[in-house]
Amino acid sequence: MRRSAILLAAISSLLAIPARAAPAAAQHEDQRAPSHRLALQAAADALEADLAERDVPGTILVALDRDGVLLEEGYGYADVEEEAAVDPRSTIFRVASVSKTFTALAALQEVERGGLSLERDIGADLPDGFLDRRVAGDLTLHHLLTHTAGLDRRSYGSRAASPAAVEPLGRHLAHALPPVVRTPGGAFVYDNYGYTLAGHLVEQSSGEDFGAHVARTIFEPLGMTRSSFDLLGQASDLATGYVEGRAIGPEPSHTAPAGRMTTTGADMTRFLTALLREGRIEGRQVLSARVLRRMMQPQHRNAPGLPTAYGYGLWIHERDGGTPRSLRHSGDMRGWSARFEILPDEGLAFFLASNDAEGAGAHAAFAQTLIARLATAPEAEAEGTGPFEPLSDHGAYVGDYLYGGVPSFTFDRFFTLMEGAEEVRLGPEGLLLVDGDPYVEVRPAHFRRLREAAPRLAFAADPLMGGVSLRTASRTYFRSTDPVPPRTQRSAFLLALGVMALSVVYWAAQGLRSIRRGRPPGRPGVRAWAALCALSFLAFLLGMAITTATGSLESGVPATVRAALVLATFGAILALCLPGLCAHAFAHAELSAWRKLHLSVFSLAALTATLVCWHWNAIGLRF
């Protein structure tokens, strides 16, 4: 491991001229500098141990205040095989969704220039038919930048199959942009395609390629000479990304504004310095202070009373007790993770990046450790014993809740069923149980976790999406309106496949036993249809599992998914034929009561699997 630390802030206070008093704010920051350094070093020590435990190959950490760099650290390797050590200033990392902060900044600069509007419907800036609107209401740039556009979820096809296959933003969005299925301006649902569309609007307004525009208007003025949205142009200097210890290639995406930026610790230091100094760096006003203030103001809160809001490309966590207010964004993807955070009241900022998605957990732990050490008071702990008095009808919240990004029309809806739902149930002594965790109501429809003071979630009316939604600061779950809860559907589907798999094994064992005894196994009849149906559904589930495990979905619809959907459709056709075949066999063949019961149960299982697959878009080729 290679570590280097640069501690600069104390020098000016030691060399100050007594005859000339420093400004009050500067004196206050000088007084806080020693505690800042101690807190940073303690958090960095904990980070190093955490990274080793998580087996993260390489990480950079830079921390600074308004006067300059306080800490620079490089941990591990940029390339394990080559034993190339991480340099905290010059090693280039992908930063995933940290890219969104720069996309928001570019869009707001175009708004200030007059090329774009935050409030105008974006349909006027796009070709006819570009947007597929399934609900009424204007869709604005404000909605795109606050993740409230109401776009349907699309979880496949964002990654290019090869560098040569990367599509221009407009061409990719023309066929890949999901329809608008929720009222814009409503619930917060984190959305890569919303930010990709915002980047395309910047292109339309400026007349430049998005990456070139950001380079000209943000990177070059700030002196961020090694930052880019052109991943291929930096491939030779880029750290190697890792997934479970295995090196991966650059994996370029079609959705550059949402997550294709690369940068270094030194470049992010310049960016964070400009944010701390209201756009000034090296004595020059590089970024508009008005634009930065607009970015840093809360623009959308998923429910009133929640302590975290979203600005434009920034999460804003407001002061709670003695905890400093913070502004941040993080990102993780296959092989990469990054996070920056600004503590404006403390005058501090830091940036972390790793060449493994496992680094995200270590980044979050570093932030928690640092903020806890800087807090002026311990985190409040609320009353932890009941009984508690409900302030609203808890029965109205009971149900299974699905993440707001559930695809409505495409095959990837099936993956949501396998991921499961948030289960809300009534608890003892006035508690509400959310996935088994106890929550206490602090105001009508707002809940905190037991023994915590700050509210964590709230319930809101959503007539268009199931009637009720469960909202945290960063996620929205809509209550399922299915007559059979999704958890029950998943259990029934897996049970049905289990019945079919055991049946196939049983029939195969029977056939082998007959052969060993020298007796012909007889005509398979309906059992052959049933076995083929079972094998089709089992192969379907295996194909979907392989797709999830390999992460190949991001590159489009892989062959495993296409084959799996064909198999599920074939299995469903066989399942629909089985009741008729069974009835014919029961009427014309001498079958024992056990065989009749077995085939009846199998038919019921096959029809159950068919119904579940159809409801979750796994029947037919729904791309």
Order of alpha helices (4+ residues) and beta strands (2+ residues): alpha-alpha-beta-beta-beta-beta-alpha-alpha-alpha-alpha-alpha-beta-beta-alpha-beta-alpha-beta-beta-alpha-beta-beta-beta-beta-beta-alpha-beta-alpha-beta-beta-beta-beta-beta-beta-beta-alpha-alpha-alpha-alpha
